């Protein structure tokens, strides 16, 4: 009974959160305004943004094969591609559940043990995290004055200093506790951290590490480019600064990572980021929804077709 309740909550709570965020993102912007922005948008830029997103997903599927080859698994690109699209689609239900499904698909159709497949996914997420951290660092360096001014105007400097000191102290105390403790929890955390480090270092030990690094940079380059290209579809956003694009992209990326595919949260995150640069709420929300909806529609189509065609594709190949 308890297991069923937990399973139901995992499915229902993200959906309820999504509904709330959709309402919150649209509560101050009439639907008629959103429709007007869609009608007046340049659809060519939107389609080009979708195409760039498609390229990033195909690159991710191709990159995955580099990690599996050293373990003796030469998987078919078709299975890798459809598993990636299925991952994104399933993540719209329960956040991060798609990664489990992706490793399961590989186990079913390519006979790759689940733990090995999942390990490669963790390793690639570490690579993605490192690139994301790099983007954040570059953005902080380039836009330090604007970000600093925004924080000072929005928050009390003393509270920021106290909060930062408290976070640093807490991290140091936790690190010291984990390092010295032999409790089950501490040992699990240490094993997890060591696994992450090992996974990150394994990237540089693989036979095709440079193609892997190239595809990783290509994937994130496409992410950034599709964000910028799609913003050109909204006339009110023409001439938006590179800083706004970078910070908007970072905020939007975190909204996807922390919710079910960014539903409702994506336009809110974009609007919050653009507000730092004095960009109006209506075009920001409209762009956020157009960007999210166009990419989501592509994922629904490609992910849905992948789930349907996977067994057919592998039945044909087995014959």
ZIJOGI-V675772 format. One record per backbone hydrogen bond with DSSP energy under -1.0 kcal/mol. NH is the residue of the N-H (numbers start at 1). CO is the residue of the C=O. Records with the same first field share a line. If there is no record, write none. Layout:
# ZIJOGI-V675772
NH = CO + CO
This chain:
# ZIJOGI-V675772
5 = 1
6 = 2
7 = 3
8 = 4
9 = 5
10 = 6
11 = 7
12 = 8
13 = 9
16 = 12
17 = 13
18 = 14
19 = 15
20 = 16
21 = 17
22 = 18
23 = 19
24 = 20
25 = 21
26 = 22
34 = 30
35 = 31
36 = 32
37 = 33
38 = 34
39 = 35
40 = 36
42 = 233
46 = 42
47 = 43
48 = 44
49 = 45
50 = 46
51 = 47
52 = 48
53 = 49
54 = 50
55 = 51
56 = 52
57 = 53
58 = 54
59 = 55
60 = 56
61 = 57
62 = 58
63 = 59
64 = 60
66 = 63
68 = 64
69 = 65
72 = 69
73 = 68
80 = 76
81 = 77
82 = 78
83 = 79
84 = 80
85 = 81
86 = 82
87 = 83
88 = 84
89 = 85
90 = 86
91 = 87
92 = 89
93 = 90
94 = 90
97 = 94
101 = 97
102 = 98
103 = 99
104 = 100
105 = 101
106 = 102
107 = 103
108 = 104
109 = 105
110 = 106
112 = 106
117 = 113
118 = 114
119 = 115
120 = 116
121 = 117
122 = 118
123 = 119
124 = 120
125 = 121
126 = 122
127 = 123
128 = 124
129 = 125
130 = 126
131 = 127
132 = 128
133 = 129
134 = 130
135 = 131
136 = 132
137 = 133
138 = 134
139 = 135
140 = 136
141 = 137
142 = 138
143 = 139
147 = 143
148 = 144
149 = 145
150 = 146
151 = 147
152 = 148
153 = 149
154 = 150
155 = 151
160 = 156
161 = 157
162 = 158
163 = 159
164 = 160
165 = 161
166 = 162
167 = 163
168 = 164
169 = 165
170 = 166
171 = 167
172 = 168
173 = 169
174 = 170
175 = 171
176 = 172
177 = 173
178 = 174
179 = 175
180 = 176
181 = 177
187 = 183
188 = 184
189 = 185
190 = 186
191 = 187
192 = 188
193 = 189
194 = 190
195 = 191
196 = 192
197 = 193
198 = 194
199 = 195
200 = 196
201 = 197
202 = 198
209 = 206
212 = 208
213 = 209
214 = 210
215 = 211
216 = 212
217 = 213
218 = 214
219 = 215
220 = 216
221 = 217
222 = 218
223 = 219
224 = 220
225 = 221
226 = 222
227 = 223
228 = 224
229 = 225
230 = 226
231 = 227
233 = 230
234 = 231
237 = 234
238 = 235
240 = 237
245 = 241
246 = 242
247 = 243
248 = 244
249 = 245
250 = 246
251 = 247
252 = 248
253 = 249
254 = 250
255 = 251
256 = 252
257 = 253
258 = 254
261 = 259
263 = 260
266 = 262
269 = 265
270 = 266
271 = 267
272 = 268
273 = 269
274 = 270
275 = 271
277 = 274
278 = 275
279 = 274
284 = 280
285 = 281
286 = 282
287 = 283
288 = 284
289 = 285
290 = 286
291 = 287
292 = 288
293 = 289
294 = 290
295 = 291
296 = 292
297 = 293
298 = 294
299 = 295
300 = 296
301 = 297
302 = 298
303 = 299
304 = 300
305 = 301
306 = 302
307 = 303
308 = 304
309 = 305
310 = 306
313 = 309
314 = 310
315 = 311
316 = 312
317 = 313
318 = 314
319 = 315
